[in-house]
């Protein structure tokens, strides 16, 4: 009892001391972050792309976080410990990454990697050392000889690795990193890393956990957060952060250097349409449309104008592309999968053949098809002309040779890309359907056959309903993939892509041209968000339909 009574004041004293030290540290940290937010708000470099408000808000959030941690630590409250650990962890990782960048580690890794290709042949020594060590495995009856071979093999491998590192200039790189610590920025980041790391370590210790009354659940939660911390930080830095930044960018007129807040102007320009009546079908659009609107289309005596005509053309081309590619890559895939699911000899070979186009790179496939579609030397026109030559052998038949400009004609360019994309997606969808078909029990088909159901009846009333989840997945993934089409028209049509006469211009290609050819990055970000909402709406409708018909 006396020992327990003596421990309680000690624990309370430790908690009070840690709470005061932690609160003092976070008070200083909050002041530093607040000053940092103010300096960023006044810095000229932060004006680029609208970084000033975003960076100021982010650093200000850290200051508020630090104030909350200090207030809770003074109580003392275990939630203050959790907030302190989280903030110090984030700041430690941030200081470490910034320090490595300041010291030039990332560019140094590129240099080392480029030198590695030059000296990669030295890895033969590692292989030789491994072979020498493996020879020793034969001398089981002579342990000393075996150990000698193993030792020699290890020394050969270690010596080869040492020579390789010397050849790549690793010692010079390490010396350069240490020399970079003379910079004031590097020293400040190193100090921040040491301070935040020390604060994290002091509050992470089991003694600190007991002092703040943390239980086993708190320890499990902290261990879990620490385990997923790198992945979570990567998600925030490379996905969630850029996503939110693009949303902010869509509300500006950023050109890559300067950005001014314009609100919803970009979205208004995207969706602005005007309908007007024509006195006659040949009347000029400028006579009836408001200033700033250009003709999008006309139907009889009605004309449709848009502020951003190219966006609607790109969206229409994307919808047409999506519809036909989905149709041509899903329906035939189901039929082919049904055939491949049969017990006909050689089906395994054909499964591999159909899947090969799916594992090929989109750019490589697009380049190959671009040559196939060449109107002068392409194999497609050559094959058609050879077929025409065979047909002309018939009496009374005299067909002229063709020279179809597949990618140069406005009438055939989009259809040509659709055929290529459907061909590439066909194999992947076939494999998915085949996996779904193989999951259907054979007992179901056997019972239907005994009841006298025909092949078509079994396919219509049994295969299709049981394959509904697979079909939904295939259609959804195909729609999402085709709505984001970019590489095919970009590679297969002349720069900047989308030709001829915008016949193959798609939504993603259009936002690429806006952002990187015309440097209207704020407007391009708005187009990207519109496309995201469009894809989300299509997917949501599919889920609703799947749920509705799945319950019937």
Secondary structure as GFF3:
##gff-version 3
##sequence-region A 1 552
A	DSSP	alpha_helix	2	42	.	.	.	ID=ss1
A	DSSP	three_ten_helix	45	50	.	.	.	ID=ss2
A	DSSP	alpha_helix	51	73	.	.	.	ID=ss3
A	DSSP	alpha_helix	78	102	.	.	.	ID=ss4
A	DSSP	alpha_helix	105	119	.	.	.	ID=ss5
A	DSSP	three_ten_helix	120	122	.	.	.	ID=ss6
A	DSSP	alpha_helix	123	135	.	.	.	ID=ss7
A	DSSP	three_ten_helix	136	138	.	.	.	ID=ss8
A	DSSP	alpha_helix	143	167	.	.	.	ID=ss9
A	DSSP	alpha_helix	170	179	.	.	.	ID=ss10
A	DSSP	three_ten_helix	180	182	.	.	.	ID=ss11
A	DSSP	alpha_helix	184	204	.	.	.	ID=ss12
A	DSSP	alpha_helix	206	211	.	.	.	ID=ss13
A	DSSP	alpha_helix	216	235	.	.	.	ID=ss14
A	DSSP	pi_helix	236	240	.	.	.	ID=ss15
A	DSSP	alpha_helix	241	249	.	.	.	ID=ss16
A	DSSP	alpha_helix	265	271	.	.	.	ID=ss17
A	DSSP	beta_strand	273	277	.	.	.	ID=ss18
A	DSSP	three_ten_helix	285	287	.	.	.	ID=ss19
A	DSSP	beta_strand	294	299	.	.	.	ID=ss20
A	DSSP	beta_strand	302	306	.	.	.	ID=ss21
A	DSSP	alpha_helix	309	340	.	.	.	ID=ss22
A	DSSP	alpha_helix	347	359	.	.	.	ID=ss23
A	DSSP	alpha_helix	362	372	.	.	.	ID=ss24
A	DSSP	alpha_helix	379	391	.	.	.	ID=ss25
A	DSSP	alpha_helix	413	438	.	.	.	ID=ss26
A	DSSP	alpha_helix	442	450	.	.	.	ID=ss27
A	DSSP	alpha_helix	455	458	.	.	.	ID=ss28
A	DSSP	pi_helix	459	463	.	.	.	ID=ss29
A	DSSP	alpha_helix	464	466	.	.	.	ID=ss30
A	DSSP	alpha_helix	468	483	.	.	.	ID=ss31
A	DSSP	alpha_helix	487	492	.	.	.	ID=ss32
A	DSSP	alpha_helix	507	512	.	.	.	ID=ss33
A	DSSP	pi_helix	513	517	.	.	.	ID=ss34
A	DSSP	alpha_helix	521	550	.	.	.	ID=ss35
###
